Amino acid sequence: MMGADRGQLAVALDLLTDALILTGQHGVYCVSNRNPAAPRLDLQAILEGINGAKSLIQSVMTSMASHPVGTSPKQSSQIPD
């Protein structure tokens, strides 16, 4: 329905979401000594990285949604003579 590339990006997004959930669950038990309300600094870095990767995949999927399957933005633009 979405094409192979979009489907693979959707699966990657699901895997990142699963990793985000597992990391968040681990963060409940592994809290910072300085701020018990926040996860440890290493977990914060992991969470930021996963969220950044999810944002990147979402932006690519949004960009791909505006172009038909099999075309790219370069192919769909017209170059004036």
C-alpha positions as CSV (number, residue, x, y, z in Angstrom):
1,M,0.0,0.0,0.0
2,M,2.8,2.4,0.9
3,G,5.5,0.8,-1.2
4,A,8.6,-1.1,0.0
5,D,10.6,2.0,1.0
6,R,7.9,3.6,3.0
7,G,7.0,0.2,4.6
8,Q,10.6,-0.3,5.6
9,L,10.7,3.2,7.1
10,A,7.5,2.5,9.0
11,V,9.0,-0.7,10.5
12,A,12.1,1.2,11.5
13,L,9.9,3.8,13.2
14,D,8.1,1.0,15.1
15,L,11.4,-0.5,16.2
16,L,12.6,2.9,17.4
17,T,9.4,3.4,19.3
18,D,9.8,0.0,21.0
19,A,13.4,0.9,21.9
20,L,12.2,4.2,23.3
21,I,9.6,2.5,25.5
22,L,12.1,0.0,26.8
23,T,14.6,2.7,27.6
24,G,11.9,4.7,29.3
25,Q,11.0,1.7,31.4
26,H,14.6,1.2,32.4
27,G,14.8,4.9,33.3
28,V,12.2,4.4,36.0
29,Y,14.7,2.1,37.9
30,C,17.9,3.9,36.9
31,V,17.5,7.5,38.2
32,S,20.0,10.3,38.5
33,N,21.6,10.8,41.9
34,R,21.4,14.6,41.4
35,N,17.8,14.7,40.3
36,P,15.8,11.6,41.3
37,A,12.9,12.8,39.0
38,A,15.0,12.5,35.9
39,P,16.7,9.5,34.3
40,R,20.5,9.2,34.4
41,L,22.5,11.3,31.9
42,D,23.4,8.3,29.7
43,L,19.8,7.3,29.4
44,Q,18.9,10.9,28.6
45,A,21.4,10.9,25.7
46,I,19.9,7.6,24.4
47,L,16.4,9.0,24.6
48,E,17.4,12.2,22.7
49,G,19.2,10.1,20.0
50,I,16.1,7.8,19.5
51,N,13.8,10.8,19.4
52,G,16.1,12.5,16.9
53,A,16.1,9.4,14.7
54,K,12.3,9.1,14.9
55,S,12.0,12.7,13.8
56,L,14.3,12.2,10.9
57,I,12.3,9.1,9.7
58,Q,9.0,11.0,10.1
59,S,10.3,13.9,8.1
60,V,11.5,11.5,5.3
61,M,8.1,9.8,5.3
62,T,6.3,13.1,5.1
63,S,8.6,14.2,2.2
64,M,8.0,10.9,0.5
65,A,4.2,11.2,0.9
66,S,4.2,14.4,-1.2
67,H,5.8,12.5,-4.1
68,P,4.4,9.6,-6.0
69,V,6.1,6.2,-5.6
70,G,9.1,5.9,-7.9
71,T,9.8,9.6,-8.2
72,S,12.0,11.9,-6.2
73,P,11.9,15.6,-5.8
74,K,14.6,16.0,-8.3
75,Q,12.7,14.0,-10.9
76,S,9.5,15.9,-10.4
77,S,10.9,19.4,-10.8
78,Q,11.0,21.1,-14.1
79,I,14.2,22.8,-15.3
80,P,13.5,25.8,-17.4
81,D,15.2,26.0,-20.8
